[in-house]
Structures are given as structure tokens and as C-alpha cells.
Amino acid sequence: MFRGTLSSFITYLLFSSTFATTDLPSDEDDSCGLMEALPYIAVAGGAVALGGPAALGALGFTTKGIAAKSVAALMMKVTASLNGGGVVAGGLVATLQSLGAKAGTASLGWLGAQGGYYYHKYFVCGKNKNSTSTDSH
């Protein structure tokens, strides 16, 4: 088992170093890297980790299951009726119920951190790239 994992890792390193490019284009600004995204990652991750379990509980995704007469119960009813009587494993309702049952701040924090990173990447850096490209014309 260990040899197979080790050989897969070495193969990955070989291919990733072979096809990797290190030269950035001269017109590309590197001001939207990980260090600039770190505040967004920390704030979003912390907010979702602290507020996520309460929000899921308010929707009806509790540690004891889906609460009766809640938004979660309505979502489950609609999902089950659309899918012929069952809730799809891995679907939205099942995923939210799993997070609500675990009340996992670590997994919710990870989701929030991902959201913060993508917010920075697509909205903050995307606006910077669009504004600098239109200013040069």
C-alpha cells in the first residue's frame, strides 16, 4: 500500500514539475495571490464556522434530524416529490442534514474559507483585472 502511494506521489511530482510554467506574462499583475486573499478566507471561514450551526438549526437541520414544520421539512418534501419519493444521497437536503447533524464547525469553516477565497478570486480580483484592462485603452 505504501509503495503504491509513494510511486503515485513521485509520478505526480514528475508530471507537475515537467509541465509547470514558472514565467508569468509581463502584463499579468500578481496582486491577487493567496496573501491578499487571506483576510477574506479568515473572515468568511470564521463567520460560517460560528454562525453556520445556528443558521442550519434555524432552517430545521438539527442534530436530532429534520425538525417538523420547518424550512428543512419543506425542502425534503419537495425534493422527495420531485425524485419519486426519496431524497437523493449527496443532494442539497442530504448534505445540509449531514452538516446539521454533525454541527461540524470545522467542515462549515472549511466551506466558508473556500467561499471567501472564491469571492476574492472572482469578485475582488476580477474587478481589478477588468478595471485595469479598460483603463489602458
PyMOL commands that place a pseudoatom at each C-alpha (Angstrom):
pseudoatom trace, name=CA, resn=MET, resi=1, chain=A, elem=C, hetatm=0, pos=[0.000, 0.000, 0.000]
pseudoatom trace, name=CA, resn=PHE, resi=2, chain=A, elem=C, hetatm=0, pos=[2.755, 2.441, 0.952]
pseudoatom trace, name=CA, resn=ARG, resi=3, chain=A, elem=C, hetatm=0, pos=[4.795, 1.701, -2.180]
pseudoatom trace, name=CA, resn=GLY, resi=4, chain=A, elem=C, hetatm=0, pos=[1.809, 2.326, -4.419]
pseudoatom trace, name=CA, resn=THR, resi=5, chain=A, elem=C, hetatm=0, pos=[1.095, 5.632, -2.713]
pseudoatom trace, name=CA, resn=LEU, resi=6, chain=A, elem=C, hetatm=0, pos=[4.732, 6.642, -2.859]
pseudoatom trace, name=CA, resn=SER, resi=7, chain=A, elem=C, hetatm=0, pos=[5.047, 5.788, -6.545]
pseudoatom trace, name=CA, resn=SER, resi=8, chain=A, elem=C, hetatm=0, pos=[1.839, 7.709, -7.332]
pseudoatom trace, name=CA, resn=PHE, resi=9, chain=A, elem=C, hetatm=0, pos=[3.176, 10.723, -5.450]
pseudoatom trace, name=CA, resn=ILE, resi=10, chain=A, elem=C, hetatm=0, pos=[6.516, 10.605, -7.263]
pseudoatom trace, name=CA, resn=THR, resi=11, chain=A, elem=C, hetatm=0, pos=[4.722, 10.295, -10.607]
pseudoatom trace, name=CA, resn=TYR, resi=12, chain=A, elem=C, hetatm=0, pos=[2.579, 13.292, -9.728]
pseudoatom trace, name=CA, resn=LEU, resi=13, chain=A, elem=C, hetatm=0, pos=[5.651, 15.332, -8.818]
pseudoatom trace, name=CA, resn=LEU, resi=14, chain=A, elem=C, hetatm=0, pos=[7.361, 14.330, -12.033]
pseudoatom trace, name=CA, resn=PHE, resi=15, chain=A, elem=C, hetatm=0, pos=[4.438, 15.331, -14.242]
pseudoatom trace, name=CA, resn=SER, resi=16, chain=A, elem=C, hetatm=0, pos=[3.620, 18.507, -12.347]
pseudoatom trace, name=CA, resn=SER, resi=17, chain=A, elem=C, hetatm=0, pos=[7.211, 19.714, -12.491]
pseudoatom trace, name=CA, resn=THR, resi=18, chain=A, elem=C, hetatm=0, pos=[7.551, 18.777, -16.157]
pseudoatom trace, name=CA, resn=PHE, resi=19, chain=A, elem=C, hetatm=0, pos=[4.529, 20.733, -17.349]
pseudoatom trace, name=CA, resn=ALA, resi=20, chain=A, elem=C, hetatm=0, pos=[4.667, 23.593, -14.845]
pseudoatom trace, name=CA, resn=THR, resi=21, chain=A, elem=C, hetatm=0, pos=[5.396, 27.070, -16.077]
pseudoatom trace, name=CA, resn=THR, resi=22, chain=A, elem=C, hetatm=0, pos=[7.272, 29.484, -13.882]
pseudoatom trace, name=CA, resn=ASP, resi=23, chain=A, elem=C, hetatm=0, pos=[7.326, 32.562, -16.077]
pseudoatom trace, name=CA, resn=LEU, resi=24, chain=A, elem=C, hetatm=0, pos=[4.414, 34.929, -15.566]
pseudoatom trace, name=CA, resn=PRO, resi=25, chain=A, elem=C, hetatm=0, pos=[3.288, 37.000, -18.516]
pseudoatom trace, name=CA, resn=SER, resi=26, chain=A, elem=C, hetatm=0, pos=[4.702, 40.508, -18.275]
pseudoatom trace, name=CA, resn=ASP, resi=27, chain=A, elem=C, hetatm=0, pos=[1.259, 42.138, -18.303]
pseudoatom trace, name=CA, resn=GLU, resi=28, chain=A, elem=C, hetatm=0, pos=[-0.128, 39.953, -15.501]
pseudoatom trace, name=CA, resn=ASP, resi=29, chain=A, elem=C, hetatm=0, pos=[-0.250, 41.606, -12.092]
pseudoatom trace, name=CA, resn=ASP, resi=30, chain=A, elem=C, hetatm=0, pos=[0.381, 39.245, -9.195]
pseudoatom trace, name=CA, resn=SER, resi=31, chain=A, elem=C, hetatm=0, pos=[-1.507, 41.363, -6.643]
pseudoatom trace, name=CA, resn=CYS, resi=32, chain=A, elem=C, hetatm=0, pos=[-4.288, 38.794, -6.319]
pseudoatom trace, name=CA, resn=GLY, resi=33, chain=A, elem=C, hetatm=0, pos=[-2.404, 35.973, -4.680]
pseudoatom trace, name=CA, resn=LEU, resi=34, chain=A, elem=C, hetatm=0, pos=[-3.029, 33.911, -1.599]
pseudoatom trace, name=CA, resn=MET, resi=35, chain=A, elem=C, hetatm=0, pos=[-1.658, 36.503, 0.813]
pseudoatom trace, name=CA, resn=GLU, resi=36, chain=A, elem=C, hetatm=0, pos=[-4.137, 39.094, -0.429]
pseudoatom trace, name=CA, resn=ALA, resi=37, chain=A, elem=C, hetatm=0, pos=[-6.970, 36.545, -0.155]
pseudoatom trace, name=CA, resn=LEU, resi=38, chain=A, elem=C, hetatm=0, pos=[-6.068, 35.549, 3.410]
pseudoatom trace, name=CA, resn=PRO, resi=39, chain=A, elem=C, hetatm=0, pos=[-8.288, 38.150, 5.136]
pseudoatom trace, name=CA, resn=TYR, resi=40, chain=A, elem=C, hetatm=0, pos=[-11.266, 37.048, 3.052]
pseudoatom trace, name=CA, resn=ILE, resi=41, chain=A, elem=C, hetatm=0, pos=[-10.555, 33.403, 3.836]
pseudoatom trace, name=CA, resn=ALA, resi=42, chain=A, elem=C, hetatm=0, pos=[-10.224, 34.054, 7.577]
pseudoatom trace, name=CA, resn=VAL, resi=43, chain=A, elem=C, hetatm=0, pos=[-13.304, 36.250, 7.901]
pseudoatom trace, name=CA, resn=ALA, resi=44, chain=A, elem=C, hetatm=0, pos=[-15.596, 34.048, 5.822]
pseudoatom trace, name=CA, resn=GLY, resi=45, chain=A, elem=C, hetatm=0, pos=[-14.314, 30.853, 7.432]
pseudoatom trace, name=CA, resn=GLY, resi=46, chain=A, elem=C, hetatm=0, pos=[-14.774, 32.236, 10.931]
pseudoatom trace, name=CA, resn=ALA, resi=47, chain=A, elem=C, hetatm=0, pos=[-18.211, 33.668, 10.210]
pseudoatom trace, name=CA, resn=VAL, resi=48, chain=A, elem=C, hetatm=0, pos=[-19.534, 30.445, 8.720]
pseudoatom trace, name=CA, resn=ALA, resi=49, chain=A, elem=C, hetatm=0, pos=[-17.926, 28.294, 11.433]
pseudoatom trace, name=CA, resn=LEU, resi=50, chain=A, elem=C, hetatm=0, pos=[-19.544, 30.374, 14.178]
pseudoatom trace, name=CA, resn=GLY, resi=51, chain=A, elem=C, hetatm=0, pos=[-22.861, 31.168, 12.516]
pseudoatom trace, name=CA, resn=GLY, resi=52, chain=A, elem=C, hetatm=0, pos=[-23.343, 28.053, 10.418]
pseudoatom trace, name=CA, resn=PRO, resi=53, chain=A, elem=C, hetatm=0, pos=[-24.668, 25.669, 13.077]
pseudoatom trace, name=CA, resn=ALA, resi=54, chain=A, elem=C, hetatm=0, pos=[-27.139, 28.295, 14.298]
pseudoatom trace, name=CA, resn=ALA, resi=55, chain=A, elem=C, hetatm=0, pos=[-28.302, 29.021, 10.738]
pseudoatom trace, name=CA, resn=LEU, resi=56, chain=A, elem=C, hetatm=0, pos=[-28.723, 25.324, 9.954]
pseudoatom trace, name=CA, resn=GLY, resi=57, chain=A, elem=C, hetatm=0, pos=[-30.643, 24.843, 13.205]
pseudoatom trace, name=CA, resn=ALA, resi=58, chain=A, elem=C, hetatm=0, pos=[-32.901, 27.782, 12.368]
pseudoatom trace, name=CA, resn=LEU, resi=59, chain=A, elem=C, hetatm=0, pos=[-33.679, 26.213, 8.994]
pseudoatom trace, name=CA, resn=GLY, resi=60, chain=A, elem=C, hetatm=0, pos=[-34.567, 22.938, 10.718]
pseudoatom trace, name=CA, resn=PHE, resi=61, chain=A, elem=C, hetatm=0, pos=[-31.436, 20.848, 10.143]
pseudoatom trace, name=CA, resn=THR, resi=62, chain=A, elem=C, hetatm=0, pos=[-30.785, 19.820, 13.746]
pseudoatom trace, name=CA, resn=THR, resi=63, chain=A, elem=C, hetatm=0, pos=[-28.568, 17.239, 15.418]
pseudoatom trace, name=CA, resn=LYS, resi=64, chain=A, elem=C, hetatm=0, pos=[-31.658, 15.076, 16.036]
pseudoatom trace, name=CA, resn=GLY, resi=65, chain=A, elem=C, hetatm=0, pos=[-32.813, 15.181, 12.415]
pseudoatom trace, name=CA, resn=ILE, resi=66, chain=A, elem=C, hetatm=0, pos=[-35.061, 17.399, 10.345]
pseudoatom trace, name=CA, resn=ALA, resi=67, chain=A, elem=C, hetatm=0, pos=[-37.451, 19.392, 12.510]
pseudoatom trace, name=CA, resn=ALA, resi=68, chain=A, elem=C, hetatm=0, pos=[-41.164, 19.157, 11.761]
pseudoatom trace, name=CA, resn=LYS, resi=69, chain=A, elem=C, hetatm=0, pos=[-42.871, 22.169, 10.136]
pseudoatom trace, name=CA, resn=SER, resi=70, chain=A, elem=C, hetatm=0, pos=[-39.583, 23.823, 9.200]
pseudoatom trace, name=CA, resn=VAL, resi=71, chain=A, elem=C, hetatm=0, pos=[-37.941, 25.029, 6.023]
pseudoatom trace, name=CA, resn=ALA, resi=72, chain=A, elem=C, hetatm=0, pos=[-35.894, 21.818, 6.045]
pseudoatom trace, name=CA, resn=ALA, resi=73, chain=A, elem=C, hetatm=0, pos=[-39.072, 19.716, 6.164]
pseudoatom trace, name=CA, resn=LEU, resi=74, chain=A, elem=C, hetatm=0, pos=[-40.492, 21.651, 3.212]
pseudoatom trace, name=CA, resn=MET, resi=75, chain=A, elem=C, hetatm=0, pos=[-37.251, 21.219, 1.266]
pseudoatom trace, name=CA, resn=MET, resi=76, chain=A, elem=C, hetatm=0, pos=[-37.283, 17.494, 2.000]
pseudoatom trace, name=CA, resn=LYS, resi=77, chain=A, elem=C, hetatm=0, pos=[-40.928, 17.200, 0.939]
pseudoatom trace, name=CA, resn=VAL, resi=78, chain=A, elem=C, hetatm=0, pos=[-40.322, 18.997, -2.365]
pseudoatom trace, name=CA, resn=THR, resi=79, chain=A, elem=C, hetatm=0, pos=[-37.125, 17.052, -3.090]
pseudoatom trace, name=CA, resn=ALA, resi=80, chain=A, elem=C, hetatm=0, pos=[-38.806, 13.733, -2.338]
pseudoatom trace, name=CA, resn=SER, resi=81, chain=A, elem=C, hetatm=0, pos=[-41.812, 14.516, -4.527]
pseudoatom trace, name=CA, resn=LEU, resi=82, chain=A, elem=C, hetatm=0, pos=[-39.561, 15.561, -7.425]
pseudoatom trace, name=CA, resn=ASN, resi=83, chain=A, elem=C, hetatm=0, pos=[-37.445, 12.416, -7.139]
pseudoatom trace, name=CA, resn=GLY, resi=84, chain=A, elem=C, hetatm=0, pos=[-40.214, 9.859, -6.909]
pseudoatom trace, name=CA, resn=GLY, resi=85, chain=A, elem=C, hetatm=0, pos=[-40.477, 9.604, -3.113]
pseudoatom trace, name=CA, resn=GLY, resi=86, chain=A, elem=C, hetatm=0, pos=[-36.845, 9.617, -1.997]
pseudoatom trace, name=CA, resn=VAL, resi=87, chain=A, elem=C, hetatm=0, pos=[-34.199, 12.139, -1.159]
pseudoatom trace, name=CA, resn=VAL, resi=88, chain=A, elem=C, hetatm=0, pos=[-31.095, 11.906, -3.337]
pseudoatom trace, name=CA, resn=ALA, resi=89, chain=A, elem=C, hetatm=0, pos=[-27.947, 10.906, -1.477]
pseudoatom trace, name=CA, resn=GLY, resi=90, chain=A, elem=C, hetatm=0, pos=[-25.405, 13.700, -1.848]
pseudoatom trace, name=CA, resn=GLY, resi=91, chain=A, elem=C, hetatm=0, pos=[-28.083, 16.219, -2.782]
pseudoatom trace, name=CA, resn=LEU, resi=92, chain=A, elem=C, hetatm=0, pos=[-28.632, 19.586, -1.148]
pseudoatom trace, name=CA, resn=VAL, resi=93, chain=A, elem=C, hetatm=0, pos=[-31.051, 18.364, 1.529]
pseudoatom trace, name=CA, resn=ALA, resi=94, chain=A, elem=C, hetatm=0, pos=[-28.888, 15.366, 2.408]
pseudoatom trace, name=CA, resn=THR, resi=95, chain=A, elem=C, hetatm=0, pos=[-25.742, 17.483, 2.592]
pseudoatom trace, name=CA, resn=LEU, resi=96, chain=A, elem=C, hetatm=0, pos=[-27.352, 20.144, 4.767]
pseudoatom trace, name=CA, resn=GLN, resi=97, chain=A, elem=C, hetatm=0, pos=[-28.797, 17.452, 7.043]
pseudoatom trace, name=CA, resn=SER, resi=98, chain=A, elem=C, hetatm=0, pos=[-25.389, 15.849, 7.349]
pseudoatom trace, name=CA, resn=LEU, resi=99, chain=A, elem=C, hetatm=0, pos=[-23.832, 19.193, 8.306]
pseudoatom trace, name=CA, resn=GLY, resi=100, chain=A, elem=C, hetatm=0, pos=[-26.676, 19.927, 10.709]
pseudoatom trace, name=CA, resn=ALA, resi=101, chain=A, elem=C, hetatm=0, pos=[-26.456, 16.514, 12.352]
pseudoatom trace, name=CA, resn=LYS, resi=102, chain=A, elem=C, hetatm=0, pos=[-22.741, 16.827, 12.915]
pseudoatom trace, name=CA, resn=ALA, resi=103, chain=A, elem=C, hetatm=0, pos=[-22.947, 20.540, 13.733]
pseudoatom trace, name=CA, resn=GLY, resi=104, chain=A, elem=C, hetatm=0, pos=[-19.404, 20.461, 12.419]
pseudoatom trace, name=CA, resn=THR, resi=105, chain=A, elem=C, hetatm=0, pos=[-17.788, 23.822, 12.784]
pseudoatom trace, name=CA, resn=ALA, resi=106, chain=A, elem=C, hetatm=0, pos=[-14.634, 22.505, 11.131]
pseudoatom trace, name=CA, resn=SER, resi=107, chain=A, elem=C, hetatm=0, pos=[-16.399, 21.431, 7.933]
pseudoatom trace, name=CA, resn=LEU, resi=108, chain=A, elem=C, hetatm=0, pos=[-18.523, 24.572, 7.917]
pseudoatom trace, name=CA, resn=GLY, resi=109, chain=A, elem=C, hetatm=0, pos=[-15.413, 26.683, 8.471]
pseudoatom trace, name=CA, resn=TRP, resi=110, chain=A, elem=C, hetatm=0, pos=[-13.759, 24.959, 5.539]
pseudoatom trace, name=CA, resn=LEU, resi=111, chain=A, elem=C, hetatm=0, pos=[-16.758, 25.759, 3.332]
pseudoatom trace, name=CA, resn=GLY, resi=112, chain=A, elem=C, hetatm=0, pos=[-16.690, 29.378, 4.466]
pseudoatom trace, name=CA, resn=ALA, resi=113, chain=A, elem=C, hetatm=0, pos=[-12.964, 29.632, 3.808]
pseudoatom trace, name=CA, resn=GLN, resi=114, chain=A, elem=C, hetatm=0, pos=[-13.487, 28.279, 0.298]
pseudoatom trace, name=CA, resn=GLY, resi=115, chain=A, elem=C, hetatm=0, pos=[-16.247, 30.817, -0.227]
pseudoatom trace, name=CA, resn=GLY, resi=116, chain=A, elem=C, hetatm=0, pos=[-14.008, 33.645, 0.961]
pseudoatom trace, name=CA, resn=TYR, resi=117, chain=A, elem=C, hetatm=0, pos=[-11.236, 32.567, -1.378]
pseudoatom trace, name=CA, resn=TYR, resi=118, chain=A, elem=C, hetatm=0, pos=[-13.529, 32.345, -4.381]
pseudoatom trace, name=CA, resn=TYR, resi=119, chain=A, elem=C, hetatm=0, pos=[-15.148, 35.677, -3.504]
pseudoatom trace, name=CA, resn=HIS, resi=120, chain=A, elem=C, hetatm=0, pos=[-11.715, 37.281, -3.528]
pseudoatom trace, name=CA, resn=LYS, resi=121, chain=A, elem=C, hetatm=0, pos=[-10.654, 35.494, -6.702]
pseudoatom trace, name=CA, resn=TYR, resi=122, chain=A, elem=C, hetatm=0, pos=[-13.713, 36.222, -8.836]
pseudoatom trace, name=CA, resn=PHE, resi=123, chain=A, elem=C, hetatm=0, pos=[-15.141, 39.455, -7.431]
pseudoatom trace, name=CA, resn=VAL, resi=124, chain=A, elem=C, hetatm=0, pos=[-12.239, 41.420, -5.961]
pseudoatom trace, name=CA, resn=CYS, resi=125, chain=A, elem=C, hetatm=0, pos=[-9.520, 40.323, -8.387]
pseudoatom trace, name=CA, resn=GLY, resi=126, chain=A, elem=C, hetatm=0, pos=[-11.932, 40.120, -11.290]
pseudoatom trace, name=CA, resn=LYS, resi=127, chain=A, elem=C, hetatm=0, pos=[-12.883, 43.771, -10.779]
pseudoatom trace, name=CA, resn=ASN, resi=128, chain=A, elem=C, hetatm=0, pos=[-9.208, 44.754, -10.545]
pseudoatom trace, name=CA, resn=LYS, resi=129, chain=A, elem=C, hetatm=0, pos=[-8.374, 42.994, -13.802]
pseudoatom trace, name=CA, resn=ASN, resi=130, chain=A, elem=C, hetatm=0, pos=[-11.398, 44.449, -15.583]
pseudoatom trace, name=CA, resn=SER, resi=131, chain=A, elem=C, hetatm=0, pos=[-10.712, 47.981, -14.358]
pseudoatom trace, name=CA, resn=THR, resi=132, chain=A, elem=C, hetatm=0, pos=[-7.017, 47.881, -15.274]
pseudoatom trace, name=CA, resn=SER, resi=133, chain=A, elem=C, hetatm=0, pos=[-7.710, 46.458, -18.723]
pseudoatom trace, name=CA, resn=THR, resi=134, chain=A, elem=C, hetatm=0, pos=[-10.266, 49.164, -19.538]
pseudoatom trace, name=CA, resn=ASP, resi=135, chain=A, elem=C, hetatm=0, pos=[-8.125, 51.982, -18.121]
pseudoatom trace, name=CA, resn=SER, resi=136, chain=A, elem=C, hetatm=0, pos=[-5.283, 51.240, -20.521]
pseudoatom trace, name=CA, resn=HIS, resi=137, chain=A, elem=C, hetatm=0, pos=[-7.428, 51.823, -23.640]
for i in range(1, 137): cmd.bond("trace and resi %d" % i, "trace and resi %d" % (i + 1))
show_as sticks, trace
zoom trace
